[in-house]
């Protein structure tokens, strides 16, 4: 379980999942290949989803994320940051 606050316009690293991941948008909004998620929306992702969430330019995004396993980052930078982010 993680609480993330991501700056406006920021892109998360491109990644997949090792199991189920639920993301609740508490404030702001983000988009990815599956759609746009705004305050109160829940994204239900699984191992079939690979995406790069992008926060809307209008403001930061605060999300509560519950996942079965850590994300599978596609970039070296994403993988190197995992020990510090817990993602």
N, C-alpha and C positions, 0 to 999 in steps of 0.2 A: 504494500500500500504506500503510495507516494502522493504528495501534494506538490504540484508544479506551478510556478508563476513564470510565464514566458512573455518577453517583450513584444510589443506591436511589430508586425511585419517579419518576425523571426521565423526561420525554418528549423524544424527539428531534424536530426539526422535521419536519413533514409534507413528504414529498418523493417524487419519482420518479427514474428512472435513465435515463441516456443510452446504456446498454449493459449488459453483464453486471457483476454485483457478487456476490462471495462473502464471507460473514461467518462467521468461526469464533468461537464462544463459548469463551473461555479460562477465565473465572470468572463465576459468577452466572448470570442468565437475563434474557431480555426476551421480550415478546409483541408481535405486530402482527396485521394482518388475515389473515395466512397461517398463524398458529399461535404456539406457544411454543417458544423455543429455549433449551436449557440447556447447561451445560458439555459440550464435545465435539461439539455439534451444529453443522452448517453450513447456512446459509440461502443458497440460490441464487436471486438476484433478477435480473430483466432489465427492459427498457424497458416491459413491460406491468404491472409492479408499482408501485403507489403506496401508500405506507404511512407510519405514524408509530410507530416502535418505542417501547415503554414498558418501562423496566427494572422488574423485580419489586421490591416494597417490602422484601424480606428482605435485600437487600445490593446493593452496587455490581456493575456488569457490566463485564468486560474483554473486548474483542473485537478480533480482527485482521480488517481489511477490505481486500479487493483489488477494485478496480473499473477498468473500461476508461475511464470518463469521469466527471467530477464529477457529483454529485447535482444534481437539478433541484428546488430548494426552492420551495415554494408561497408562503411568506411573505416579506415584505420583510426582516424580521430575519434569516431564514435566508440569504437571498441576500447581505445585507450582511456576514454573518460568514464567508462562504466564503473570502475572501482570507487570513484568519487561521487557519482550520481546515484548509484544503486539501481540504475535502470538496466 
